[in-house]
Amino acid sequence: IVVPTPGASNGVANPVDNTSTPANNDIRLFPTVTTGNVFITQSQPQKATVQVYSLLGSLVYSNLVAEAAVANVDVSTLPKGCYIVHIKTENSVLTKQIFIE
């Protein structure tokens, strides 16, 4: 489903723009190419909801991450391919694309 975005130059939202909300400069997700684990770092640790979506939009992984400077997300059970990771904290949102080899 394509959702129009007010103010976008082409009027279409980019579901994977690898950007974050302005208040979200303290959250990082790495590596973006993995064989099983990705890590989330926060300069100001807080609880976060991590959701992983297939490119078809199906939710394939969801978990609540405890307050920690570094959190491990095990995606080793997912098939190889491209996924969208959505991380939401109380005041920030980060969306990144990852590749599982």
N, C-alpha and C positions, 0 to 999 in steps of 0.2 A: 504494500500500500504506500503510495506516495502522498505526502501531506504538504500542502503549500505552506511556505514560510513567509510571513509578512516581511517586506524589506529585502528579500533575497533577490539577487539580480535576475535569476531565471525563474523565480517563483516556486522552486522545488527545494524541499529540505534535503540535505545530504545526511543520511543516517549514520555514516561513518566518516566524520570529518577529522577524527583524531585530535579533537580539541576538548577543552573543558570550560566550565564556568569560570569567570574572572577570579572568584575567591578560591579556586582550586589549584593554585600553583604549588601547594605543599604535598600533593599526592602524585606518585609515580607508579607506573606499571612496567615491569621488565622481566625477562626479555620479550620482545614481540614475536620472535621465532623460537619455538621450544619443542622439546620432545616429551614434556610431562609436567613441568612446574613453571608457574609465573609468580612473581613477587610483587607485593604492594608495599610501598614505603610512604610514611606520612611524617612530616616534620612535627605535627601536633596530633599525636595518636588519638583516634576516636573509633567507635564502632562503625563498621561499614557493611553494606549489603553488596555482595558481588553476584552479578548475574552474567551468564555467558549464553549468547544466542548464536544459532547457526545462521548462515547467510539467507536462509529461507524464513527467518524470523522466529523459529522455534526456540523456546527456552530449554537449554540442554544442561544447565548447571546453575544452582543458586545456593548461596551460603552466607551466613552472617559471620563476619570477621571480627574478632575481639580487638579491643584497644591495644595496639602494639605498633612499635616503630617500623617493624618489618613483619609482614604476614605472607605465608606461603599458600598458594592456591594450586591444588593438584588437579591438573586437567589430563592426566595420563590415560584415563579411561575413555576419553573422547576420540573418535576417529580422526585420522589425519585430515587437515583442511583448514579453512579460514573461518574465524569466529569473531564475534563482536563482544567485547567485555565492557560491562556497564557497572561502574562503582559509584555508590551513593552513600555519602555520610550525612550528618545532620545539616551541614551547610554547604556541601560541595557535591558536584557530579563530574565524573570523568568517563569518557567513552573512548575506547581504543580498539584497534583491530589487532588480532594475534593470528599466527600461523602455527599449527601443530604439525610437526614432521613425523 
